[in-house]
Amino acid sequence: MRLTCEVHIGFRKSGRPVRRLGAATITIRSNLRDSRVYNLVISTNKQIECGLYKNLKINIVKLFTSCVKEGKMTISFNEPPHDVLIRKATVPQLEKFLSILRAIGKGEEISTRFLKEAKMEAPPPRVMKISERSQYPVRGFPSSLERLHINCIKLSRIQKSILDLSNLVELCLDDNSLKAIPAEISNTRLVSLSLANNDLTEVNDIFLGPLGRTIKDLNLSNNRIRRLTYSIARPKFRSLDLSHNDLHELPTFFQGGPELKLLRLEGTNVRHLPSSFMAKTAKVVMAGTHSSELIVKFDRSANCPKLLDLCCIRIHQTSAVVDLPFELVMPRAVHAYLLSFVRCRVCGRFTFPSANRRSIAIVAYLDLMNSFESLAGDGSSVGTRLDYLCSEGCFDYYKRRHDHT
């Protein structure tokens, strides 16, 4: 049988320091002269033999198996007097390895079929979910983990052993007692990070490292976060949940990004989005402390209202007010300019009533079609009707409809 793991060798009698072999392979072989005698061989990944322990039946002094569920155990040998510490082994393989050692200690003959079955290594774990304190591996996690969920165990800090998992892409630490996010997390390459229902008060510049390039989904809901640093504007989020925090505003340079699909801000004091917000298609959920939930959908692919449209709508709504405090609101020239805008004949968006403001491609046609006389039944001229268009798309629609009629 072969067991892949990390090996440390301790020397009981000589007093020499522990020899750390690192990644190694432990093999159980039958003796060439007597098939009922088994030897144990330790070799490194470079196929260098580092230890040979003969006749396991009488050579093993004791097996320390209290940490097998964590992928660790220790074997004490009589000759040579070594303590072999096995670490970071897969639990199913280590359990099979232990069953073979116990069978050898009882003098049982190990069948060839059993050894062949033991050689079939179980795939390393990629997902681990911990919901009880007793399930937490105190001395380390398997390096093969890609998704790690640790919930409801009152975890007070994120250990370095978690941040050292190079294959980890999803980390969920919800419902714990975290008070700070370590700066070392910026060196991870997480795609999804969830720290909901903790005691966080701020988020430092953790997105300046590799994390800022890989993170897509971030959940910081139900904390006590009061401020966010400008580094949160760096990632290209797919979803960002900041709900139920003590936030009053988002960083000035927060843009959201073209990939943002969901931004949750309910339960905070945020009442507006930064002027730099440029999400192409996003659902933003906001709510005040005394108001019902407000859902705003941004869809830049559709006719999303622009700032100019909103200004014109407001100016035209208040055009009847004569005594406006222009010195406190806007210059009179700007007010007159916005008041001169008219609605597009097709889509209703405000546009400036001048052919010079439009592209050359549509000016010629507009010069002919935008001004024409409507005649009464008796042939007398009753007035002039002007149709203004705001874009080439509206112009094409207007032309097709006019040609059809």
C-alpha positions as CSV (number, residue, x, y, z in Angstrom):
1,M,0.0,0.0,0.0
2,R,1.1,3.6,-0.6
3,L,0.1,6.6,1.5
4,T,0.8,10.1,0.3
5,C,1.3,12.6,3.1
6,E,3.8,14.8,4.9
7,V,6.3,13.0,7.2
8,H,8.3,14.2,10.2
9,I,10.8,11.8,11.9
10,G,11.6,12.2,15.6
11,F,14.7,10.6,17.2
12,R,13.8,9.4,20.7
13,K,17.2,8.4,22.1
14,S,19.8,10.5,20.2
15,G,18.3,13.9,21.0
16,R,18.6,15.0,17.4
17,P,16.1,17.6,16.2
18,V,13.1,16.5,14.3
19,R,13.7,15.7,10.6
20,R,11.1,17.2,8.4
21,L,10.8,15.3,5.1
22,G,7.9,17.3,3.8
23,A,5.8,15.6,1.1
24,A,6.6,11.9,1.0
25,T,5.2,8.4,0.2
26,I,4.9,5.6,2.8
27,T,4.8,2.1,1.3
28,I,4.1,-1.3,2.9
29,R,5.9,-4.1,1.2
30,S,6.1,-7.8,1.9
31,N,9.5,-9.4,2.4
32,L,10.9,-11.1,-0.6
33,R,12.0,-14.2,1.4
34,D,8.9,-14.4,3.6
35,S,5.6,-13.1,2.3
36,R,4.2,-13.0,5.9
37,V,6.8,-10.4,7.0
38,Y,6.0,-6.8,6.1
39,N,8.4,-3.8,5.9
40,L,7.6,0.0,5.8
41,V,9.5,2.3,3.5
42,I,9.5,6.1,3.5
43,S,10.6,7.9,0.3
44,T,10.3,11.5,-0.8
45,N,8.7,12.7,-4.1
46,K,12.2,12.6,-5.7
47,Q,12.2,8.8,-5.1
48,I,14.8,9.1,-2.4
49,E,14.5,6.4,0.2
50,C,14.7,8.1,3.6
51,G,13.6,5.3,6.1
52,L,13.3,1.5,6.2
53,Y,11.5,-0.2,9.1
54,K,11.6,-4.0,9.0
55,N,9.2,-6.6,10.4
56,L,6.3,-4.4,11.4
57,K,4.7,-7.0,13.5
58,I,7.4,-6.9,16.2
59,N,8.9,-3.5,15.4
60,I,5.9,-1.2,16.1
61,V,5.9,-0.1,19.7
62,K,2.7,2.0,19.6
63,L,0.2,3.6,17.3
64,F,-1.1,7.1,18.2
65,T,-4.4,7.5,16.4
66,S,-6.4,10.2,18.2
67,C,-6.0,12.6,15.3
68,V,-6.8,10.2,12.4
69,K,-9.9,12.2,11.5
70,E,-7.7,15.2,10.9
71,G,-5.4,13.2,8.6
72,K,-2.6,12.7,11.2
73,M,-1.1,9.9,13.3
74,T,2.2,8.8,14.8
75,I,4.0,5.5,14.7
76,S,6.7,4.6,17.3
77,F,9.2,2.0,16.2
78,N,11.6,0.0,18.3
79,E,14.4,-0.4,15.8
80,P,15.5,2.2,14.9
81,P,14.0,4.2,17.8
82,H,12.1,6.7,15.7
83,D,8.7,8.4,16.0
84,V,7.2,8.8,12.5
85,L,4.6,11.6,12.4
86,I,2.2,11.5,9.5
87,R,0.4,14.8,8.5
88,K,-1.9,16.0,5.8
89,A,-3.0,12.6,4.7
90,T,-6.5,12.0,3.3
91,V,-8.7,10.6,6.0
92,P,-10.0,7.5,4.0
93,Q,-6.5,6.5,2.9
94,L,-5.1,7.0,6.4
95,E,-7.9,4.8,7.9
96,K,-7.1,2.0,5.4
97,F,-3.4,2.4,6.2
98,L,-4.2,2.1,9.9
99,S,-6.3,-1.0,9.4
100,I,-3.5,-2.7,7.6
101,L,-1.0,-1.9,10.4
102,R,-3.4,-3.3,13.0
103,A,-3.9,-6.5,10.9
104,I,-0.2,-6.9,10.6
105,G,0.2,-6.4,14.4
106,K,-2.3,-9.3,15.0
107,G,-0.3,-11.6,12.7
108,E,-3.0,-11.7,10.0
109,E,-1.9,-12.3,6.5
110,I,-2.7,-9.3,4.2
111,S,-4.2,-10.5,0.9
112,T,-2.9,-9.2,-2.4
113,R,-6.4,-8.1,-3.3
114,F,-6.7,-6.0,-0.1
115,L,-3.4,-4.3,-0.9
116,K,-4.5,-3.5,-4.4
117,E,-7.8,-2.0,-3.1
118,A,-5.8,0.1,-0.6
119,K,-3.6,1.5,-3.4
120,M,-6.7,3.1,-4.9
121,E,-6.3,6.6,-3.4
122,A,-9.5,8.5,-2.6
123,P,-9.7,11.9,-4.3
124,P,-8.6,14.8,-2.0
125,P,-11.4,16.8,-0.5
126,R,-12.4,20.0,-2.3
127,V,-15.3,21.1,-0.1
128,M,-15.4,21.3,3.7
129,K,-18.4,22.5,5.8
130,I,-18.0,23.1,9.5
131,S,-21.0,23.9,11.7
132,E,-19.7,22.7,15.1
133,R,-16.6,23.5,17.1
134,S,-15.7,19.8,17.3
135,Q,-15.4,19.6,13.6
136,Y,-12.8,22.3,13.3
137,P,-9.3,20.9,12.4
138,V,-7.1,22.7,14.9
139,R,-3.9,21.7,13.2
140,G,-4.6,22.6,9.6
141,F,-6.8,22.1,6.6
142,P,-6.3,19.9,3.5
143,S,-4.4,21.8,0.9
144,S,-6.8,20.6,-1.8
145,L,-9.8,22.6,-0.5
146,E,-11.6,24.9,-3.0
147,R,-14.7,25.7,-0.9
148,L,-14.7,26.2,2.8
149,H,-17.7,27.0,4.9
150,I,-17.3,27.7,8.7
151,N,-20.5,28.8,10.3
152,C,-22.0,29.3,13.8
153,I,-18.9,28.3,15.8
154,K,-18.1,31.8,17.3
155,L,-14.9,32.1,15.3
156,S,-13.1,35.2,16.5
157,R,-10.3,35.5,13.9
158,I,-9.4,34.1,10.5
159,Q,-6.4,31.9,11.0
160,K,-3.4,31.9,8.7
161,S,-3.9,28.2,7.9
162,I,-7.1,29.3,6.1
163,L,-5.4,32.1,4.1
164,D,-2.6,29.8,3.1
165,L,-4.9,27.5,1.1
166,S,-3.8,28.2,-2.4
167,N,-6.7,26.4,-4.2
168,L,-9.4,28.2,-2.2
169,V,-11.9,30.1,-4.3
170,E,-14.9,30.3,-2.0
171,L,-14.8,31.2,1.7
172,C,-17.9,31.5,3.9
173,L,-17.5,32.6,7.5
174,D,-21.1,33.6,8.3
175,D,-22.6,33.8,11.8
176,N,-19.4,34.1,13.8
177,S,-17.7,36.7,16.0
178,L,-15.2,38.2,13.6
179,K,-14.2,41.8,14.5
180,A,-11.5,42.4,11.9
181,I,-10.4,41.2,8.5
182,P,-6.7,40.4,8.4
183,A,-4.6,42.2,5.8
184,E,-3.2,38.9,4.5
185,I,-6.5,38.1,2.9
186,S,-5.6,40.5,0.1
187,N,-3.0,37.9,-1.1
188,T,-5.7,35.2,-1.7
189,R,-7.5,34.6,-5.0
190,L,-11.0,34.2,-3.7
191,V,-13.9,34.5,-6.1
192,S,-16.6,34.5,-3.4
193,L,-16.2,35.8,0.2
194,S,-19.1,35.9,2.7
195,L,-18.6,37.5,6.2
196,A,-22.3,38.1,7.0
197,N,-23.6,38.3,10.6
198,N,-20.3,39.1,12.3
199,D,-19.0,42.1,14.4
200,L,-17.0,43.9,11.7
201,T,-16.8,47.7,11.9
202,E,-14.6,48.6,8.9
203,V,-13.1,47.1,5.8
204,N,-9.5,48.0,5.2
205,D,-7.6,48.1,1.9
206,I,-7.9,44.3,1.3
207,F,-8.6,44.7,-2.4
208,L,-5.2,46.2,-3.4
209,G,-3.6,42.7,-3.9
210,P,-4.6,39.7,-6.0
211,L,-8.0,39.5,-4.2
212,G,-9.1,42.8,-5.9
213,R,-8.6,41.1,-9.3
214,T,-10.4,37.8,-8.6
215,I,-13.3,38.6,-6.2
216,K,-16.7,38.6,-7.8
217,D,-19.2,38.0,-5.0
218,L,-18.9,39.8,-1.6
219,N,-21.4,39.6,1.3
220,L,-20.8,41.9,4.3
221,S,-24.4,42.1,5.4
222,N,-25.5,42.4,9.1
223,N,-22.3,43.8,10.5
224,R,-21.5,47.2,12.1
225,I,-19.4,48.6,9.2
226,R,-19.2,52.4,9.3
227,R,-16.9,53.1,6.4
228,L,-15.4,51.6,3.3
229,T,-12.0,52.5,1.9
230,Y,-11.5,53.5,-1.7
231,S,-10.0,50.1,-2.6
232,I,-13.6,48.6,-2.8
233,A,-13.9,50.5,-6.1
234,R,-11.2,48.3,-7.6
235,P,-12.9,44.9,-8.0
236,K,-15.4,44.1,-10.7
237,F,-18.1,42.7,-8.5
238,R,-20.9,40.5,-9.7
239,S,-22.9,40.9,-6.5
240,L,-22.2,43.1,-3.5
241,D,-24.3,42.9,-0.3
242,L,-23.7,45.8,2.2
243,S,-27.2,45.7,3.7
244,H,-27.9,46.3,7.4
245,N,-24.7,48.1,8.3
246,D,-24.0,51.6,9.7
247,L,-22.9,53.0,6.3
248,H,-23.9,56.6,5.4
249,E,-22.3,56.7,1.9
250,L,-20.3,54.8,-0.6
251,P,-16.8,55.8,-1.6
252,T,-16.7,58.6,-4.2
253,F,-15.0,56.5,-6.8
254,F,-17.2,53.4,-6.5
255,Q,-18.4,52.6,-10.1
256,G,-20.0,49.2,-9.7
257,G,-18.5,47.9,-12.9
258,P,-20.0,46.4,-16.0
259,E,-20.5,43.0,-14.5
260,L,-22.5,44.1,-11.4
261,K,-25.9,42.5,-11.2
262,L,-27.0,43.1,-7.6
263,L,-26.2,45.8,-5.1
264,R,-27.9,45.6,-1.7
265,L,-28.0,48.6,0.5
266,E,-31.2,48.2,2.5
267,G,-30.9,48.7,6.2
268,T,-28.2,51.4,5.8
269,N,-28.2,55.2,5.8
270,V,-27.1,55.4,2.2
271,R,-29.6,57.6,0.3
272,H,-27.8,58.1,-3.0
273,L,-25.3,56.4,-5.3
274,P,-22.0,58.1,-6.2
275,S,-21.9,60.1,-9.4
276,S,-19.3,57.7,-10.8
277,F,-21.7,54.7,-10.6
278,M,-21.6,53.1,-14.0
279,A,-23.2,49.7,-13.7
280,K,-24.4,48.6,-17.1
281,T,-27.2,46.3,-15.9
282,A,-27.7,46.1,-12.1
283,K,-30.5,45.7,-9.5
284,V,-29.9,48.1,-6.6
285,V,-32.0,47.5,-3.4
286,M,-32.1,50.5,-1.1
287,A,-34.3,51.4,1.9
288,G,-34.4,54.1,4.5
289,T,-35.0,53.6,8.2
290,H,-38.6,54.8,7.9
291,S,-39.4,53.9,4.3
292,S,-40.3,50.8,2.5
293,E,-37.8,48.9,0.3
294,L,-36.9,50.7,-2.9
295,I,-35.7,48.6,-5.9
296,V,-33.9,50.5,-8.7
297,K,-33.0,48.7,-11.9
298,F,-30.2,50.1,-14.0
299,D,-30.2,49.0,-17.6
300,R,-27.9,50.9,-19.8
301,S,-28.8,48.8,-22.8
302,A,-32.3,50.3,-22.6
303,N,-33.3,54.0,-22.6
304,C,-32.0,54.7,-19.1
305,P,-32.8,58.3,-18.0
306,K,-29.7,60.5,-18.1
307,L,-29.0,63.4,-15.8
308,L,-29.9,65.8,-18.6
309,D,-33.4,64.2,-18.9
310,L,-34.0,64.4,-15.2
311,C,-32.9,68.1,-15.1
312,C,-35.2,69.0,-18.0
313,I,-38.1,67.2,-16.5
314,R,-37.7,69.1,-13.3
315,I,-37.2,72.4,-15.0
316,H,-40.3,72.0,-17.1
317,Q,-42.4,71.0,-14.1
318,T,-41.4,74.2,-12.4
319,S,-41.5,76.4,-15.5
320,A,-44.7,78.1,-14.2
321,V,-42.9,79.4,-11.1
322,V,-41.7,82.9,-11.8
323,D,-39.8,83.9,-8.7
324,L,-37.1,81.2,-8.6
325,P,-34.0,81.8,-6.4
326,F,-31.6,81.5,-9.3
327,E,-28.6,82.6,-7.2
328,L,-29.2,79.5,-5.0
329,V,-30.3,77.0,-7.7
330,M,-28.6,77.7,-11.0
331,P,-27.6,80.5,-13.4
332,R,-30.5,82.1,-15.4
333,A,-28.7,81.1,-18.6
334,V,-28.7,77.4,-17.7
335,H,-32.4,77.6,-16.7
336,A,-33.3,79.2,-20.0
337,Y,-31.2,76.6,-21.9
338,L,-32.9,73.7,-20.2
339,L,-36.3,75.2,-20.6
340,S,-35.8,75.4,-24.4
341,F,-35.5,71.6,-24.7
342,V,-38.4,69.8,-26.2
343,R,-39.4,66.2,-26.2
344,C,-38.5,63.7,-28.9
345,R,-41.5,62.9,-31.2
346,V,-40.7,59.1,-30.9
347,C,-39.3,58.3,-27.5
348,G,-40.2,61.4,-25.4
349,R,-36.7,62.1,-24.4
350,F,-35.7,65.8,-24.2
351,T,-33.6,67.2,-27.0
352,F,-32.3,70.6,-28.0
353,P,-34.5,72.0,-30.9
354,S,-31.7,72.7,-33.4
355,A,-30.6,70.7,-36.4
356,N,-27.0,71.8,-35.7
357,R,-27.0,69.6,-32.6
358,R,-27.8,66.5,-34.7
359,S,-25.5,64.4,-36.9
360,I,-25.1,65.4,-40.5
361,A,-26.7,62.1,-41.6
362,I,-30.1,63.2,-40.4
363,V,-30.0,67.0,-40.8
364,A,-31.0,66.9,-44.5
365,Y,-34.1,64.9,-43.9
366,L,-35.0,66.8,-40.8
367,D,-34.8,70.1,-42.7
368,L,-37.5,68.8,-45.0
369,M,-39.7,66.9,-42.5
370,N,-39.5,68.8,-39.2
371,S,-41.3,71.9,-40.5
372,F,-44.5,71.6,-42.5
373,E,-47.9,73.3,-42.6
374,S,-51.2,71.7,-41.5
375,L,-54.0,73.1,-43.6
376,A,-57.6,73.4,-42.6
377,G,-60.5,72.3,-44.8
378,D,-60.8,75.6,-46.5
379,G,-57.1,75.7,-47.5
380,S,-56.1,78.4,-45.1
381,S,-52.9,77.9,-43.1
382,V,-53.5,77.3,-39.5
383,G,-50.0,76.9,-38.1
384,T,-46.7,75.0,-38.2
385,R,-46.0,71.7,-36.6
386,L,-42.4,70.8,-35.6
387,D,-41.3,67.2,-34.9
388,Y,-38.0,66.9,-33.1
389,L,-36.0,63.7,-32.9
390,C,-33.2,63.0,-30.4
391,S,-31.2,60.2,-32.0
392,E,-30.6,58.3,-35.2
393,G,-32.6,55.3,-33.9
394,C,-35.7,57.6,-33.4
395,F,-35.0,59.1,-36.8
396,D,-35.1,55.7,-38.5
397,Y,-38.3,54.7,-36.7
398,Y,-39.9,58.1,-37.6
399,K,-38.9,57.7,-41.3
400,R,-40.3,54.2,-41.6
401,R,-43.5,55.2,-40.0
402,H,-43.8,58.3,-42.2
403,D,-43.0,56.4,-45.4
404,H,-45.6,53.8,-44.4
405,T,-48.3,56.3,-44.0
